[in-house]
Each structure stands twice: as C-alpha cells, then as structure tokens.
Amino acid sequence: MSLPPIVRFAPSPTGRLHVGNVRTALFNWLFARRHGGSFVLRLDDTDRERSTEAFAQAIQDDLRWLGMDWDRLERQSLRFAAYDAARDRLIAGRRLYPCYETPEELEFRRKRLLAQGRPPVYDRAALRLSDADRARLEAEGRKPHWRFMLEPGDVRWDDLARGAQHIDESSQSDPVLIRADGTYLYTLPSVVDDIDFSITHVIRGEDHVTNTGTQIQLFRALGAEPPVFAHLPLLVGADGRSLSKRLGSLSLADLRAQGIEPLAVWALLARLGTADPVEPVDSLQPLVDGVDFARVGRAPARFAEDELRTLSQRTVHGLPFAVARPRLDDAVDVLGEAFWLAVRGNLAQVADAAAWVPVVQGPLQPVVEDPGFLVQAAEVLPPDPWDDATWKAWTAALAARSGRKGRALFHPLRLALTAREQGPEMARLLPLIGRERVTARLRGETA
C-alpha cells in the first residue's frame, strides 16, 4: 500500500449503534490502524426529522466505550453547500435531470413492465419533456425529483473482500439523487464527502454491492477516481436468519448494560466469518495485526449472543489489572493487583470483583462445618509472612495431623475462610485475608 489509507464510518444519528453496523466500524478502524492510516467518523445527519443530537452523542459514547477513537469528525448537516455545488455541476454536465412522475405513476409503470415480463427499469420519459411540458407540470404544482443518468455497460472493480466484481448499469434505473422536496438521498452527499475527505477505501456491508456501480460512475462524473471497495458479508443469527428484527436488543447500549466486555465485542465481530479462531484478547493489537480481508469468508457471519457472553467472561478472566482498573470499585482498587489476579478467574463481569472484597477485608461470618477440625487447622497455621506457597504448606501439615485429604480436607477450610462453597484459588486468597482474620474465622468469629 503506497499511501496510508483514509477510511470512514458513516452512521446516521437516527438510532443507537448495534452489532450489525458497528462491525463495519471495527473493520474500518482496524484496517486504518494496521496501515498507519486515518479513521473518519462521519455523521450522516441530513435527515432533519429523524436525526437527533442525542443519538449523535450516543454514537460517539458507544464508540468510546468500545475504545475506538477517530482522527476526524464530520457532520453532513454542515456541508449542504458542497452538495449543492456538486448538484449544479452534474446538472451543467447533463448527468442530473428533472423528473415529474408521481410515486403512483411510477408504481403503475413498474407493474406494467413486470406484467409484460420486462425488467422494471425507468424509461427516461422525463428526458422527452419539452420546456413547455415542464412549465405546465410545474404550474400544476409538481416539483421535480432529480435522477442521475447512468452510462450503459459494465462497471468493474476489484473488491478487497469479494474479488473481481461487475455491475451491468444498462439493467439499472437511473437513481434518484434528490427528492421532490429538495432533500438529498444518501448517494450524492456520501460520494461528495468521500471525494472531499480523500477517502481511499470504502469498507461496508455487502448489501451495498448493487449501489457500487452507480457510485463509481458518480465519482467519475464529479472528476474523481473511485476509492477501493471492500464489501463484507452481513451478520446473521446463529440459526442463519436475519438479525434485523432483533437488533434493538443487540445495541451497544444494551450490551454495555449487561456488563459485556468491549474487548469481547471486538474479538467476536472482528473474527466471525474469518479463518481466524474466536478467542479472548487483552488488547486491540492482535486484532489490528490480524485484519486481512483475504481471510474473510463469503458466507454470512453467524452471530450468537451466548457466544458473546461466554467470550466476555473469558475476556474478564484474562484482563490485566491496568486494563480493568479504571472500572473497578474503589475498595477493589485499594486492594490492588494481587486481589484482582486472585479473583478475576471467577468473575462474569469486572464489577463482580467487589463482591469478593468482604472475603478479604471482612467483616465476614464464617460457616463452621467441623469445629474440631478447625481447631486442628489453627494449631498448624504457619507464621507470617504469608505468600502463595503458604496454603500448600498449611494444608500439607494439616493433612498429616488430621489424616484427611481431598474434599474432607479443603471444603471445611473454604467455608470457614470465605463462607462460600466455591471461589478463587485459596492459595491466592489466603495471604490477602491475612493471619489475624484467618485465625479468628477458624474460631468461628466474624472477622
């Protein structure tokens, strides 16, 4: 790659981000970071009725929660002058023309063509209107919508994810770029922005493949070379069905509320549908190093919520203290790295670490299963200082004294020291609890 890439993620602030569209953001960000490029966040907020500042802020908050930064933030609502200039240029070049058909008239023509067994391609009837015809229609109150005139023939491109692609534009209707009310559809502002921001690679879902031929022609009509395209397979559910009806429950906001680890979202979405195994990561660097569109399969990527939850727990189990620390309860933070390393393997979420603070700091009411055995345990308790080897030395001495082994040896000790049936390794917990509290709990005292 000769020059560092410039990519963009372009959500509309008309709702919250979900796993489907954020996967596109992840691939763009990883690709840019791997190749030393730039990542542009572009808010496609030209829909004035549905776009809100609250959603715009929520999108940024969700991306920051993931740990994603951007090199440039742009809003389409501030760029209408650029779109108007492109519109005028296309009109002057006779590539954008006014059409006066109503939606009902267009639907009637479409049905008639289908009934005749012909493709429902717009017949460019508007080009046959005279100045007088247009004046009459406008006098009736009709306002034109504007179509982009496609050039006939194949449009070809080398797709980074799909290989050699082509679209026969002769089989496509001239697309509407401007509505009758003067508002822009997605295509023209997007292409103008990609030109003005020097976007080198457009990485998006494969549902945009059929639009690519039109957009390539539009780039060239505006005097620009098209970017490189990569169209990724879409996410589907574990059953192979579309996620579209369930995306509301798979928003990043909901995943965050469930305590899902951001790194687990990255690890799953970046590797689903690729040749790489889905496994926990403790930083983004392995994903940056491994992003490669050649390793992305052509089949839809299957997303399972259960897999994400399991991966999130496995991610917590390997999180370094420095990564977890900003989200830890103050009491956990005070106990430090040794405490985090002791308990993380038993956590479903980072926040669950706080539940183990009373086990170490007290006060805790011990569960006494066998008082006589606990007296023996206290008699062979090693002196300070304690470390990770103390538990093994203590239980070995106690086994020799009592003749016990296995569950009969370990279970009464765990109950007395933690008041729980299961939990972190006692070898790591014991030094954190300390000799004074251990002695008191073996006597059945709250400590």
C-alpha positions as CSV (number, residue, x, y, z in Angstrom):
1,M,0.0,0.0,0.0
2,S,1.7,3.1,-1.2
3,L,-0.1,5.8,0.8
4,P,-1.7,5.4,4.3
5,P,-5.4,4.7,3.9
6,I,-8.2,7.0,4.9
7,V,-11.4,5.3,5.8
8,R,-14.7,6.3,7.2
9,F,-17.6,5.0,9.3
10,A,-20.8,6.9,8.5
11,P,-23.7,6.1,10.8
12,S,-27.0,8.1,10.8
13,P,-27.9,9.6,14.2
14,T,-31.4,8.2,14.0
15,G,-30.9,5.4,16.5
16,R,-28.4,3.6,18.6
17,L,-25.4,1.6,17.2
18,H,-25.9,-2.2,17.2
19,V,-23.7,-5.2,16.5
20,G,-24.6,-5.2,12.8
21,N,-23.4,-1.7,11.9
22,V,-20.6,-1.5,14.5
23,R,-18.9,-4.5,12.8
24,T,-18.3,-2.2,9.8
25,A,-16.8,0.4,12.1
26,L,-14.5,-2.1,13.6
27,F,-13.1,-3.3,10.3
28,N,-12.6,0.2,9.1
29,W,-10.8,1.2,12.3
30,L,-8.6,-1.9,12.4
31,F,-7.6,-1.5,8.7
32,A,-6.7,2.1,9.2
33,R,-4.6,1.4,12.3
34,R,-2.8,-1.5,10.8
35,H,-1.7,0.5,7.8
36,G,-0.9,3.8,9.7
37,G,-4.0,5.5,8.2
38,S,-6.8,7.7,9.3
39,F,-10.3,6.9,10.5
40,V,-13.1,9.5,9.9
41,L,-16.3,9.4,11.8
42,R,-19.0,11.0,9.6
43,L,-22.4,11.6,11.0
44,D,-24.9,11.3,8.2
45,D,-27.4,13.6,9.7
46,T,-29.2,15.1,6.7
47,D,-32.5,13.5,7.8
48,R,-33.6,16.5,9.8
49,E,-36.8,14.9,11.1
50,R,-35.3,11.7,12.4
51,S,-31.7,12.8,13.3
52,T,-31.2,14.0,16.8
53,E,-28.2,15.4,18.8
54,A,-29.0,12.8,21.5
55,F,-28.4,10.0,19.0
56,A,-25.3,11.7,17.6
57,Q,-23.8,11.9,21.1
58,A,-24.8,8.3,21.9
59,I,-23.0,7.1,18.8
60,Q,-19.8,8.8,20.0
61,D,-20.3,7.5,23.5
62,D,-20.8,3.9,22.3
63,L,-17.6,4.1,20.1
64,R,-15.6,5.5,23.0
65,W,-16.9,2.7,25.2
66,L,-15.5,0.2,22.7
67,G,-12.2,2.0,22.9
68,M,-12.4,3.4,19.4
69,D,-11.0,6.9,18.6
70,W,-11.3,8.9,15.4
71,D,-9.0,11.3,13.6
72,R,-11.7,13.5,12.2
73,L,-15.4,14.1,13.0
74,E,-17.7,15.4,10.2
75,R,-21.4,16.2,10.0
76,Q,-23.2,16.1,6.7
77,S,-25.7,18.7,8.1
78,L,-22.9,21.3,7.9
79,R,-22.0,20.5,4.3
80,F,-25.0,21.4,2.2
81,A,-23.1,24.0,0.2
82,A,-20.7,21.3,-1.1
83,Y,-23.7,19.1,-2.1
84,D,-25.4,22.0,-3.8
85,A,-22.2,22.7,-5.8
86,A,-22.0,19.1,-6.9
87,R,-25.6,19.1,-7.9
88,D,-25.1,22.2,-10.1
89,R,-22.1,20.6,-11.7
90,L,-24.0,17.5,-12.5
91,I,-26.9,19.4,-14.0
92,A,-24.5,21.5,-16.1
93,G,-22.9,18.3,-17.4
94,R,-26.3,16.9,-18.2
95,R,-25.9,13.9,-15.9
96,L,-28.6,15.1,-13.5
97,Y,-32.1,15.6,-14.9
98,P,-35.5,16.6,-13.5
99,C,-38.4,14.1,-13.5
100,Y,-42.0,14.9,-12.7
101,E,-43.7,11.5,-12.3
102,T,-45.7,10.9,-9.1
103,P,-45.0,7.8,-7.0
104,E,-48.3,6.4,-8.1
105,E,-47.4,6.9,-11.8
106,L,-44.0,5.2,-11.3
107,E,-45.6,2.3,-9.5
108,F,-48.1,1.8,-12.3
109,R,-45.3,1.7,-14.9
110,R,-43.3,-0.7,-12.8
111,K,-46.2,-3.1,-12.5
112,R,-47.0,-2.9,-16.2
113,L,-43.4,-3.7,-17.2
114,L,-43.4,-6.7,-14.8
115,A,-46.6,-7.9,-16.2
116,Q,-45.0,-7.8,-19.7
117,G,-42.1,-9.8,-18.4
118,R,-39.7,-6.9,-18.7
119,P,-37.3,-5.5,-16.1
120,P,-38.8,-2.5,-14.3
121,V,-36.2,0.0,-15.5
122,Y,-37.1,3.6,-15.7
123,D,-37.6,4.6,-19.3
124,R,-36.2,8.2,-19.0
125,A,-39.5,9.6,-20.1
126,A,-38.6,12.8,-18.4
127,L,-35.9,13.5,-21.0
128,R,-38.6,13.7,-23.7
129,L,-40.4,16.5,-22.0
130,S,-40.2,19.9,-23.7
131,D,-39.7,23.2,-21.9
132,A,-43.4,23.8,-22.3
133,D,-44.2,20.4,-20.8
134,R,-42.1,21.1,-17.7
135,A,-43.6,24.5,-17.3
136,R,-47.1,23.1,-17.5
137,L,-46.3,20.4,-14.9
138,E,-44.7,22.9,-12.5
139,A,-47.7,25.2,-13.0
140,E,-49.8,22.3,-11.8
141,G,-47.8,22.3,-8.6
142,R,-45.5,19.5,-9.4
143,K,-41.9,19.7,-8.2
144,P,-39.2,17.6,-9.8
145,H,-37.1,14.9,-8.3
146,W,-33.7,14.5,-9.9
147,R,-32.2,11.4,-11.4
148,F,-28.5,10.6,-12.2
149,M,-28.1,9.5,-15.8
150,L,-26.1,6.2,-15.9
151,E,-23.8,5.4,-18.7
152,P,-24.6,2.0,-20.3
153,G,-22.3,-1.0,-19.9
154,D,-20.4,-2.9,-17.3
155,V,-18.8,-1.2,-14.3
156,R,-16.0,-3.3,-12.9
157,W,-13.9,-3.1,-9.7
158,D,-11.6,-5.3,-7.7
159,D,-13.2,-5.8,-4.3
160,L,-10.8,-6.5,-1.5
161,A,-13.3,-8.9,0.1
162,R,-15.2,-10.3,-2.9
163,G,-12.6,-10.2,-5.7
164,A,-13.4,-9.1,-9.2
165,Q,-16.9,-7.6,-9.4
166,H,-19.1,-6.0,-12.1
167,I,-22.5,-4.4,-12.5
168,D,-24.3,-4.0,-15.8
169,E,-25.6,-0.5,-15.5
170,S,-27.8,-1.0,-18.6
171,S,-30.1,-3.1,-16.4
172,Q,-30.4,-0.4,-13.7
173,S,-32.8,2.5,-13.4
174,D,-31.2,6.0,-13.2
175,P,-31.2,6.5,-9.5
176,V,-32.9,9.4,-7.8
177,L,-30.4,11.6,-6.0
178,I,-32.6,14.5,-5.0
179,R,-36.2,14.2,-3.8
180,A,-39.0,16.4,-4.9
181,D,-38.8,18.4,-1.7
182,G,-35.2,19.2,-2.5
183,T,-33.6,16.9,0.1
184,Y,-30.7,14.7,-0.8
185,L,-30.8,10.9,-0.7
186,Y,-27.7,9.1,0.7
187,T,-25.7,8.7,-2.5
188,L,-24.8,12.2,-3.6
189,P,-23.7,13.5,-0.2
190,S,-21.8,10.3,0.5
191,V,-19.8,10.5,-2.7
192,V,-19.1,14.2,-2.3
193,D,-17.8,13.6,1.2
194,D,-15.6,10.7,0.1
195,I,-14.1,13.0,-2.5
196,D,-13.6,16.0,-0.2
197,F,-12.2,13.9,2.6
198,S,-9.9,11.9,0.3
199,I,-11.3,8.6,1.3
200,T,-9.2,5.8,-0.2
201,H,-11.1,2.7,0.9
202,V,-14.8,2.2,1.5
203,I,-15.3,-0.8,3.7
204,R,-19.0,-1.7,4.2
205,G,-21.6,-4.5,4.2
206,E,-22.3,-6.5,1.1
207,D,-25.9,-5.1,0.9
208,H,-24.2,-2.1,-0.8
209,V,-22.7,-4.1,-3.7
210,T,-25.5,-3.2,-6.1
211,N,-25.0,0.5,-5.4
212,T,-21.4,0.4,-6.1
213,G,-21.6,0.7,-9.9
214,T,-23.7,3.8,-9.6
215,Q,-21.4,5.4,-7.1
216,I,-18.3,4.6,-9.2
217,Q,-20.0,6.4,-12.2
218,L,-20.9,9.3,-9.8
219,F,-17.3,9.6,-8.6
220,R,-16.1,9.9,-12.2
221,A,-18.8,12.3,-13.2
222,L,-17.5,14.6,-10.5
223,G,-14.0,14.3,-11.8
224,A,-12.6,11.9,-9.1
225,E,-11.1,8.5,-9.1
226,P,-13.3,6.0,-7.1
227,P,-11.9,4.6,-3.9
228,V,-11.1,0.9,-3.3
229,F,-14.1,-1.1,-2.1
230,A,-14.4,-4.0,0.3
231,H,-17.9,-5.5,0.9
232,L,-18.2,-7.7,3.9
233,P,-20.7,-10.5,4.5
234,L,-23.6,-9.4,6.7
235,L,-24.2,-10.7,10.2
236,V,-27.0,-13.3,10.7
237,G,-28.2,-15.1,13.8
238,A,-26.9,-18.5,14.9
239,D,-29.8,-20.0,13.0
240,G,-28.8,-18.3,9.8
241,R,-31.7,-15.9,9.9
242,S,-31.5,-12.1,9.6
243,L,-30.7,-10.2,12.7
244,S,-32.7,-7.2,11.6
245,K,-35.7,-7.8,13.7
246,R,-33.6,-8.4,16.8
247,L,-31.1,-5.6,16.5
248,G,-32.9,-3.5,19.1
249,S,-31.8,-5.9,21.8
250,L,-28.3,-6.0,20.4
251,S,-27.5,-2.4,20.7
252,L,-24.2,-1.4,22.2
253,A,-26.1,0.4,24.9
254,D,-27.8,-2.9,25.9
255,L,-24.6,-4.9,25.7
256,R,-22.9,-2.3,28.0
257,A,-25.8,-2.5,30.5
258,Q,-25.4,-6.3,30.5
259,G,-21.7,-5.9,31.5
260,I,-20.3,-7.3,28.3
261,E,-16.6,-6.6,27.9
262,P,-15.8,-4.2,25.0
263,L,-12.8,-6.3,24.0
264,A,-15.1,-9.3,23.7
265,V,-17.3,-7.3,21.2
266,W,-14.1,-6.6,19.2
267,A,-12.8,-10.1,19.3
268,L,-16.0,-11.7,18.2
269,L,-17.1,-9.2,15.5
270,A,-13.6,-9.0,14.0
271,R,-13.1,-12.7,13.7
272,L,-16.6,-14.0,12.9
273,G,-16.7,-15.4,9.4
274,T,-12.9,-15.3,9.0
275,A,-10.3,-18.1,9.0
276,D,-9.1,-17.0,12.5
277,P,-10.3,-18.6,15.8
278,V,-12.6,-16.5,18.0
279,E,-10.7,-16.2,21.3
280,P,-10.2,-13.6,24.0
281,V,-7.7,-10.8,23.6
282,D,-6.3,-8.5,26.3
283,S,-5.7,-5.6,23.9
284,L,-6.7,-4.5,20.4
285,Q,-3.2,-5.0,19.0
286,P,-3.7,-8.7,18.0
287,L,-6.8,-7.7,16.0
288,V,-5.0,-4.8,14.4
289,D,-2.2,-7.1,13.3
290,G,-4.6,-9.8,12.0
291,V,-7.1,-7.8,10.0
292,D,-7.0,-9.2,6.4
293,F,-9.9,-9.1,4.0
294,A,-8.5,-12.1,2.2
295,R,-9.3,-14.2,5.3
296,V,-13.0,-13.1,5.4
297,G,-15.3,-15.8,4.0
298,R,-18.1,-15.2,1.6
299,A,-20.8,-16.8,3.8
300,P,-22.8,-14.6,6.2
301,A,-21.1,-14.4,9.6
302,R,-23.2,-16.1,12.3
303,F,-23.6,-14.1,15.5
304,A,-24.7,-15.8,18.7
305,E,-25.5,-13.9,21.9
306,D,-24.4,-16.8,24.1
307,E,-21.1,-16.9,22.3
308,L,-20.6,-13.2,23.1
309,R,-21.4,-13.7,26.8
310,T,-19.1,-16.6,27.1
311,L,-16.3,-14.8,25.3
312,S,-16.9,-11.8,27.6
313,Q,-16.4,-13.9,30.7
314,R,-13.2,-15.4,29.3
315,T,-12.0,-11.9,28.5
316,V,-12.5,-10.8,32.1
317,H,-10.6,-13.9,33.3
318,G,-7.5,-12.7,31.4
319,L,-7.8,-8.9,31.8
320,P,-4.6,-7.3,33.2
321,F,-5.1,-5.1,36.2
322,A,-4.2,-2.0,34.4
323,V,-7.0,-2.6,31.8
324,A,-9.6,-3.4,34.4
325,R,-8.6,-0.7,37.0
326,P,-10.5,2.3,35.6
327,R,-13.7,0.3,36.0
328,L,-13.1,-1.2,39.4
329,D,-14.8,-0.2,42.6
330,D,-12.6,2.0,44.9
331,A,-12.4,-0.8,47.5
332,V,-11.1,-3.2,44.9
333,D,-8.6,-0.6,43.6
334,V,-7.2,-0.2,47.1
335,L,-6.6,-3.9,47.4
336,G,-4.6,-3.7,44.2
337,E,-3.3,-6.1,41.5
338,A,-2.8,-9.1,43.8
339,F,-6.5,-9.1,44.7
340,W,-7.6,-8.6,41.0
341,L,-5.4,-11.5,39.9
342,A,-6.8,-13.7,42.7
343,V,-10.5,-13.2,41.9
344,R,-10.7,-12.4,38.1
345,G,-10.9,-16.1,37.1
346,N,-14.2,-16.4,39.0
347,L,-15.9,-13.3,37.6
348,A,-18.6,-12.9,35.0
349,Q,-18.2,-9.2,34.9
350,V,-15.5,-6.8,36.1
351,A,-18.0,-5.2,38.5
352,D,-18.4,-8.6,40.3
353,A,-14.9,-8.2,41.8
354,A,-16.5,-6.0,44.5
355,A,-18.4,-9.0,45.9
356,W,-15.1,-10.6,47.0
357,V,-13.9,-7.6,49.0
358,P,-15.6,-8.7,52.2
359,V,-13.9,-12.1,51.9
360,V,-10.6,-10.4,52.1
361,Q,-11.3,-7.3,54.2
362,G,-14.2,-8.5,56.3
363,P,-16.3,-8.5,58.3
364,L,-17.3,-12.0,57.3
365,Q,-19.3,-14.5,59.3
366,P,-17.6,-17.9,58.8
367,V,-19.5,-21.1,58.0
368,V,-18.3,-23.7,60.6
369,E,-18.8,-27.2,59.3
370,D,-16.5,-29.1,61.7
371,P,-15.3,-27.1,64.8
372,G,-12.9,-29.8,65.9
373,F,-11.1,-29.9,62.6
374,L,-10.8,-26.1,62.5
375,V,-9.1,-26.2,65.9
376,Q,-6.6,-28.6,64.4
377,A,-6.2,-26.2,61.4
378,A,-5.5,-23.3,63.7
379,E,-2.8,-25.3,65.6
380,V,-0.7,-25.8,62.5
381,L,-1.3,-22.4,61.0
382,P,2.1,-21.2,59.6
383,P,3.7,-18.0,60.9
384,D,4.0,-14.8,59.0
385,P,5.0,-13.7,56.4
386,W,2.5,-15.5,54.0
387,D,2.7,-15.8,50.3
388,D,1.2,-18.0,47.5
389,A,3.0,-21.1,48.9
390,T,1.5,-20.8,52.4
391,W,-1.7,-22.6,51.5
392,K,0.1,-25.7,50.2
393,A,2.4,-25.8,53.2
394,W,-0.5,-25.3,55.7
395,T,-2.8,-27.9,54.1
396,A,0.0,-30.4,53.9
397,A,0.7,-30.0,57.6
398,L,-3.0,-30.3,58.4
399,A,-3.4,-33.4,56.2
400,A,-0.5,-35.0,58.2
401,R,-2.1,-34.0,61.5
402,S,-5.7,-35.0,60.7
403,G,-5.3,-37.8,58.1
404,R,-7.8,-36.0,55.9
405,K,-7.5,-35.4,52.1
406,G,-9.5,-34.1,49.2
407,R,-12.9,-32.5,49.9
408,A,-12.8,-33.5,53.6
409,L,-9.6,-31.5,54.0
410,F,-10.3,-28.5,51.8
411,H,-14.1,-27.9,52.0
412,P,-14.3,-27.0,55.7
413,L,-11.4,-24.6,55.3
414,R,-13.0,-22.8,52.3
415,L,-16.4,-22.5,54.2
416,A,-14.7,-21.1,57.3
417,L,-12.5,-18.6,55.4
418,T,-14.8,-17.4,52.7
419,A,-18.3,-18.6,53.7
420,R,-18.7,-19.9,50.2
421,E,-18.8,-23.3,48.5
422,Q,-16.7,-22.2,45.6
423,G,-14.4,-19.4,44.6
424,P,-10.9,-18.3,43.7
425,E,-7.8,-20.3,44.4
426,M,-7.3,-20.3,48.2
427,A,-3.5,-20.1,47.6
428,R,-4.0,-16.6,46.3
429,L,-6.8,-15.6,48.7
430,L,-5.1,-16.7,51.9
431,P,-2.3,-14.1,52.0
432,L,-4.8,-11.4,51.2
433,I,-7.1,-12.4,54.1
434,G,-4.1,-12.4,56.5
435,R,-3.2,-14.5,59.5
436,E,-5.2,-12.4,62.0
437,R,-8.6,-12.8,60.2
438,V,-7.9,-16.4,59.3
439,T,-7.3,-17.2,63.0
440,A,-10.5,-15.5,64.0
441,R,-12.6,-17.2,61.4
442,L,-11.2,-20.6,62.3
443,R,-12.5,-19.9,65.8
444,G,-15.9,-19.2,64.3
445,E,-15.7,-15.4,64.9
446,T,-16.8,-12.7,62.5
447,A,-13.7,-11.1,61.1
